[in-house]
Amino acid sequence: MRNELQTYLDIAYSGSKIGTPHSIFGDVHIRFELGGDEMFKIVRNGVEIEWWKDRRRMTKVDKLNYKNHLHKRVTQSTLRAATLFYETFDNSEVEIWILIYEYEGGLFNKKNDFLLNLLTPNLLEPFYDKTEQVETQMLTEHEDGSYTCDKVDARVIVGKLKVKDIQAEKILNGIANNEMGYEPAICQDVYFLDPKTDRGFYMYDDRGCFVWSNKAEKIKHLYDKRNDWIVDFHRPEIDTYFVNT
């Protein structure tokens, strides 16, 4: 399974290597805003207070409002992510790649079996599932001035499932929950890739997700239909991919 996926990546995205998770990407990509950029605010007598520096200043009403704000954010994040997932992988009968990385350390890496429990044992049986060393984005400088990427142990899981057999809403909700401290949470990094359409999808947390391909026309429908969800800061770069499509 692992070799088969790497062979596909070498053809579709020559720079993407399973052993380097942050390289799994496409030349043409769209970054979508999921949870929204509306910040929680508390105003006293017309002045915004810096509640995050001293949460004792929050009243019971403030705390309830904050909880509702986070719940609304996670709900919106999940709905948008699920919409983009099914518009990226719009044929429910097609088998797509699932690539999962599970790490031991990290602030939000509280391992649990929620993700894998969403995949029935008979579907998981042919999957590749081994612990190996993968490269991080942290660099070590050597005496000769060269750099190498630091490596960490990760459980790497690779397999294929039909879109209809992936409980996408629950997976995406788990990813959105993770950093917010809600349950059920998914701390693993999960990549989805369709070898038929050469489209990829990765949701990094409640803030946003990426959709990518090797050609702009393959994801142009998402650029047009969900343009309002594109992260404004990255819009100038993203727009250039679709100027002539």
KAJOJO-V849452 format. One record per residue. N is the residue number from 1. RES is the residue in three letters. SS is DSSP state (A for helix, B for strand, O for the rest). BURIAL is + if it has 16 or more other ideal C-beta (glycine too) atoms within 10 Angstrom, else -. D_LAST is the distance of its C-alpha to the last C-alpha in Angstrom with 2 decimals. Layout:
N,RES,SS,BURIAL,D_LAST + N,RES,SS,BURIAL,D_LAST
//
This chain:
1,MET,O,-,34.39 + 2,ARG,A,+,33.70 + 3,ASN,A,-,33.44 + 4,GLU,A,-,31.19 + 5,LEU,A,+,28.69 + 6,GLN,A,-,28.91 + 7,THR,A,-,28.31 + 8,TYR,A,-,25.05 + 9,LEU,A,+,24.03 + 10,ASP,A,-,25.00 + 11,ILE,A,-,22.62 + 12,ALA,A,+,19.56 + 13,TYR,O,+,20.22 + 14,SER,O,-,22.86 + 15,GLY,O,-,23.89 + 16,SER,O,+,24.67 + 17,LYS,B,+,28.40 + 18,ILE,O,+,30.35 + 19,GLY,O,-,33.13 + 20,THR,B,-,30.97 + 21,PRO,A,+,29.57 + 22,HIS,A,-,27.55 + 23,SER,A,-,25.58 + 24,ILE,O,+,24.09 + 25,PHE,O,-,20.49 + 26,GLY,O,+,17.00 + 27,ASP,O,-,15.13 + 28,VAL,B,+,12.18 + 29,HIS,B,+,14.02 + 30,ILE,B,+,14.54 + 31,ARG,B,+,18.09 + 32,PHE,B,+,19.44 + 33,GLU,B,+,22.71 + 34,LEU,O,+,25.11 + 35,GLY,O,+,28.62 + 36,GLY,O,-,27.85 + 37,ASP,O,-,29.15 + 38,GLU,O,-,32.17 + 39,MET,O,-,35.25 + 40,PHE,O,-,38.64 + 41,LYS,O,-,41.13 + 42,ILE,O,+,44.85 + 43,VAL,B,-,46.34 + 44,ARG,B,-,50.09 + 45,ASN,O,-,51.57 + 46,GLY,O,-,48.26 + 47,VAL,B,-,47.62 + 48,GLU,B,-,45.15 + 49,ILE,O,-,47.08 + 50,GLU,O,-,45.89 + 51,TRP,A,+,46.76 + 52,TRP,A,-,45.08 + 53,LYS,A,-,47.79 + 54,ASP,O,-,50.61 + 55,ARG,A,-,49.84 + 56,ARG,A,-,53.48 + 57,ARG,A,-,52.60 + 58,MET,O,+,50.59 + 59,THR,O,-,52.56 + 60,LYS,A,-,52.44 + 61,VAL,A,-,50.21 + 62,ASP,A,+,47.86 + 63,LYS,A,-,47.69 + 64,LEU,A,-,46.99 + 65,ASN,A,-,44.22 + 66,TYR,A,-,42.74 + 67,LYS,A,-,42.93 + 68,ASN,A,-,41.21 + 69,HIS,A,-,38.48 + 70,LEU,A,+,37.79 + 71,HIS,A,-,37.97 + 72,LYS,A,-,35.46 + 73,ARG,A,+,33.09 + 74,VAL,A,+,33.40 + 75,THR,A,-,33.02 + 76,GLN,A,+,29.79 + 77,SER,A,+,28.48 + 78,THR,A,+,29.38 + 79,LEU,A,-,27.92 + 80,ARG,A,+,24.52 + 81,ALA,A,+,24.47 + 82,ALA,A,+,25.54 + 83,THR,A,+,22.93 + 84,LEU,A,+,20.12 + 85,PHE,A,+,21.96 + 86,TYR,A,-,22.20 + 87,GLU,A,+,18.63 + 88,THR,A,+,17.63 + 89,PHE,O,+,20.36 + 90,ASP,O,-,20.43 + 91,ASN,O,-,22.82 + 92,SER,O,-,26.26 + 93,GLU,O,-,27.82 + 94,VAL,O,+,25.67 + 95,GLU,B,-,27.33 + 96,ILE,B,+,25.54 + 97,TRP,B,+,26.89 + 98,ILE,B,+,28.79 + 99,LEU,B,+,29.74 + 100,ILE,B,+,32.38 + 101,TYR,B,+,34.17 + 102,GLU,B,+,37.46 + 103,TYR,B,+,39.28 + 104,GLU,O,-,42.90 + 105,GLY,O,-,42.81 + 106,GLY,O,-,40.91 + 107,LEU,O,-,41.51 + 108,PHE,O,-,39.58 + 109,ASN,O,-,40.15 + 110,LYS,O,-,42.89 + 111,LYS,O,-,42.65 + 112,ASN,O,-,43.12 + 113,ASP,O,-,42.54 + 114,PHE,A,+,40.55 + 115,LEU,A,+,37.26 + 116,LEU,A,+,38.92 + 117,ASN,A,-,41.10 + 118,LEU,O,+,38.05 + 119,LEU,O,+,37.60 + 120,THR,O,-,40.54 + 121,PRO,A,-,42.69 + 122,ASN,A,-,42.04 + 123,LEU,A,+,38.28 + 124,LEU,A,-,38.88 + 125,GLU,O,-,41.41 + 126,PRO,O,-,39.16 + 127,PHE,O,+,37.22 + 128,TYR,B,-,37.67 + 129,ASP,B,+,39.53 + 130,LYS,B,-,41.11 + 131,THR,B,-,41.75 + 132,GLU,B,-,40.53 + 133,GLN,B,-,39.88 + 134,VAL,B,+,36.36 + 135,GLU,B,+,35.17 + 136,THR,B,-,34.65 + 137,GLN,B,-,32.99 + 138,MET,B,-,36.53 + 139,LEU,B,-,37.69 + 140,THR,B,-,41.20 + 141,GLU,B,-,42.21 + 142,HIS,O,-,44.78 + 143,GLU,O,-,47.58 + 144,ASP,O,-,45.82 + 145,GLY,O,-,42.92 + 146,SER,O,-,40.53 + 147,TYR,B,-,38.78 + 148,THR,B,-,38.34 + 149,CYS,B,-,36.68 + 150,ASP,B,-,39.24 + 151,LYS,B,-,39.47 + 152,VAL,B,-,40.49 + 153,ASP,B,-,41.50 + 154,ALA,B,+,39.08 + 155,ARG,B,+,39.30 + 156,VAL,B,+,36.28 + 157,ILE,B,+,35.50 + 158,VAL,B,+,33.07 + 159,GLY,B,+,32.63 + 160,LYS,B,+,30.65 + 161,LEU,B,+,30.85 + 162,LYS,B,-,29.44 + 163,VAL,A,+,27.35 + 164,LYS,A,-,30.10 + 165,ASP,A,-,32.71 + 166,ILE,O,+,31.18 + 167,GLN,O,-,32.66 + 168,ALA,A,+,29.51 + 169,GLU,A,-,30.75 + 170,LYS,A,+,33.96 + 171,ILE,A,+,32.35 + 172,LEU,A,+,29.92 + 173,ASN,A,+,32.83 + 174,GLY,A,+,34.95 + 175,ILE,A,+,32.47 + 176,ALA,A,+,32.34 + 177,ASN,A,+,36.15 + 178,ASN,A,+,36.86 + 179,GLU,A,+,36.70 + 180,MET,A,+,38.15 + 181,GLY,O,-,41.19 + 182,TYR,O,-,40.87 + 183,GLU,O,-,41.70 + 184,PRO,O,-,40.55 + 185,ALA,O,+,38.49 + 186,ILE,O,+,36.31 + 187,CYS,O,+,36.60 + 188,GLN,O,+,34.86 + 189,ASP,B,+,31.35 + 190,VAL,B,+,29.36 + 191,TYR,B,+,26.12 + 192,PHE,B,+,24.41 + 193,LEU,B,+,22.25 + 194,ASP,B,+,21.15 + 195,PRO,O,+,21.53 + 196,LYS,O,-,20.17 + 197,THR,O,+,16.66 + 198,ASP,O,+,16.80 + 199,ARG,B,+,16.50 + 200,GLY,B,+,19.03 + 201,PHE,B,+,20.77 + 202,TYR,B,+,23.47 + 203,MET,B,+,25.40 + 204,TYR,B,-,27.57 + 205,ASP,B,+,29.80 + 206,ASP,O,+,30.08 + 207,ARG,O,+,27.92 + 208,GLY,B,+,24.54 + 209,CYS,B,+,22.41 + 210,PHE,B,+,19.47 + 211,VAL,B,+,16.83 + 212,TRP,B,+,15.14 + 213,SER,B,+,13.77 + 214,ASN,O,+,13.42 + 215,LYS,O,-,9.75 + 216,ALA,A,+,6.98 + 217,GLU,A,-,6.16 + 218,LYS,A,+,9.91 + 219,ILE,O,+,10.29 + 220,LYS,A,+,7.49 + 221,HIS,A,-,10.45 + 222,LEU,A,+,12.62 + 223,TYR,A,+,10.71 + 224,ASP,A,-,10.83 + 225,LYS,A,-,14.28 + 226,ARG,O,+,16.02 + 227,ASN,A,-,14.77 + 228,ASP,A,-,18.46 + 229,TRP,A,+,19.45 + 230,ILE,B,+,17.51 + 231,VAL,O,+,20.15 + 232,ASP,A,-,20.29 + 233,PHE,A,-,21.71 + 234,HIS,A,-,18.68 + 235,ARG,A,-,16.09 + 236,PRO,A,-,15.68 + 237,GLU,A,-,14.83 + 238,ILE,A,+,12.54 + 239,ASP,A,-,10.56 + 240,THR,A,-,9.98 + 241,TYR,A,+,8.08 + 242,PHE,O,+,5.13 + 243,VAL,O,-,5.83 + 244,ASN,O,-,3.81 + 245,THR,O,-,0.00
//
